[in-house]
């Protein structure tokens, strides 16, 4: 054996020994000790992305190499107390431990920081003392992606947002139930700079990502459309076509109370049959025709 190789092996062994001594001093016991008692949890945990990342081979940081203790903290006090749940320093990643929500979130954000979680601090969910475990399950892969606490994203969000869930069962709705989009298509649950956790800067910008033909610019702009799509539409679902808030012509008459369509729903009124106002004003989102100031062209 060469001298260089021998020195390398000695140095590696000394470094490993020093790391073990440091870990013992900080109260870390290692995954083997955790697995000795928590075999039932380990069977589910091994199927999660965390189990594949929190290893000496795949870990991106020294903390990740701690395995179970990377999230739960040093386990020496827990072991010395005979597995007592109230052991000092051991973090329980459970949704019912609201008093520890800040600690739970800090543990998760030590790895999951930046990007979509850039605005978590001060966000709606953080202000309500929700923890990451309110929506995610660390120890079990319930969903196909994201370690959500329910099978799908819609089911997870619906556990709190019951009205939005009920609107999904209206005749006309966003295709969330069908799996063509999810709540995260429009919202960022971890925080944004916009209202209602909208992913874009404004509601209209959010809608234009799919409905680009409504963006314009138009020679003749319809003021309520330019202001906010939700002036006329329900975002999650409605019993009316195009997810309108009211049936036509009543929706139009909120702003246009006078004019030729002054007797809505009258059976002999030629202005409210069929598509109502839209049978003469079809380009209601805006027109580029020189004679389209009334959105007829």
Residue pairs with C-beta under 8 A, 6 or more apart in sequence:
23 30
23 66
24 76
26 74
27 74
27 75
27 76
27 77
27 89
28 66
28 69
28 74
28 75
28 76
29 69
29 74
29 75
29 76
29 79
30 67
30 69
31 67
31 68
31 69
33 75
33 79
34 42
34 67
34 68
34 69
34 75
35 42
37 83
41 139
44 139
44 140
44 141
45 51
45 139
45 140
47 140
47 141
48 138
48 139
48 140
48 141
48 147
49 141
49 147
50 71
50 138
50 147
52 58
53 59
53 60
53 64
54 64
54 65
54 66
54 67
54 68
54 70
55 65
55 67
56 65
58 64
59 65
61 111
63 70
63 110
63 111
64 70
64 111
68 75
69 75
71 91
71 93
71 107
71 108
71 138
72 90
72 91
72 92
72 93
73 89
73 90
73 91
73 107
74 89
74 90
75 90
77 87
77 88
77 89
77 90
78 84
78 87
78 89
78 90
80 87
81 87
85 92
91 100
91 103
91 104
91 107
92 100
93 104
93 107
93 131
93 132
93 133
93 138
93 139
94 133
95 131
95 133
95 134
95 149
97 104
97 131
97 133
98 129
98 131
100 131
101 129
101 130
101 131
101 134
104 131
104 132
104 133
105 120
105 126
105 131
105 132
108 132
109 117
109 120
116 188
116 190
117 190
117 191
118 191
119 188
119 190
119 191
119 192
119 193
120 126
120 190
120 191
121 191
122 191
123 190
123 191
123 192
123 197
124 191
124 197
125 134
125 189
125 190
125 191
125 197
126 191
133 149
134 149
135 148
135 149
135 156
135 189
136 146
136 147
136 148
136 149
137 147
137 148
137 149
138 147
141 147
142 148
142 149
142 150
142 151
143 149
143 150
143 151
143 152
143 153
143 156
146 153
148 155
148 156
149 156
149 159
150 156
150 159
152 179
152 182
153 182
153 183
153 184
154 165
154 168
154 176
154 177
154 182
154 183
157 164
157 165
157 183
157 189
158 164
158 165
164 236
167 173
167 234
167 236
167 237
167 238
168 174
168 176
168 177
168 236
168 237
169 177
169 237
170 237
170 238
170 239
170 243
171 238
171 239
171 240
172 237
172 238
172 239
172 240
172 241
172 242
172 243
173 236
173 237
173 238
173 243
174 181
174 235
174 236
174 237
174 243
175 181
176 182
176 183
176 185
183 189
184 199
185 199
186 198
186 199
186 206
186 235
187 196
187 197
187 198
187 199
188 197
188 198
188 199
189 197
191 197
192 198
192 199
193 201
194 200
194 201
194 202
194 203
194 206
195 203
196 203
198 206
199 206
200 206
200 209
203 228
203 229
203 230
203 235
204 226
204 228
204 229
207 214
207 229
208 214
208 215
214 225
214 229
214 285
214 286
216 226
216 286
218 285
218 286
218 287
218 288
219 286
219 287
219 288
219 289
219 290
219 292
220 286
220 287
220 288
220 289
220 292
220 293
220 295
221 286
222 284
222 285
222 286
222 295
224 231
224 232
224 255
225 231
225 232
225 284
225 285
225 286
226 286
229 235
232 244
232 245
232 251
233 242
233 243
233 244
233 245
234 243
234 244
234 245
235 243
237 243
238 244
238 245
240 246
240 247
244 251
245 251
246 254
248 272
248 275
248 276
248 277
248 278
249 261
249 264
249 271
249 272
249 276
249 277
250 264
252 261
252 276
252 277
253 261
253 264
260 271
261 269
261 271
261 272
261 276
261 277
263 269
263 272
264 272
265 272
266 272
271 277
271 280
273 279
275 282
277 284
278 284
280 296
281 294
281 295
281 296
282 295
282 296
283 289
283 292
283 295
283 296
283 297
284 295
286 295
287 293
287 295
287 296
287 297
289 297
291 297
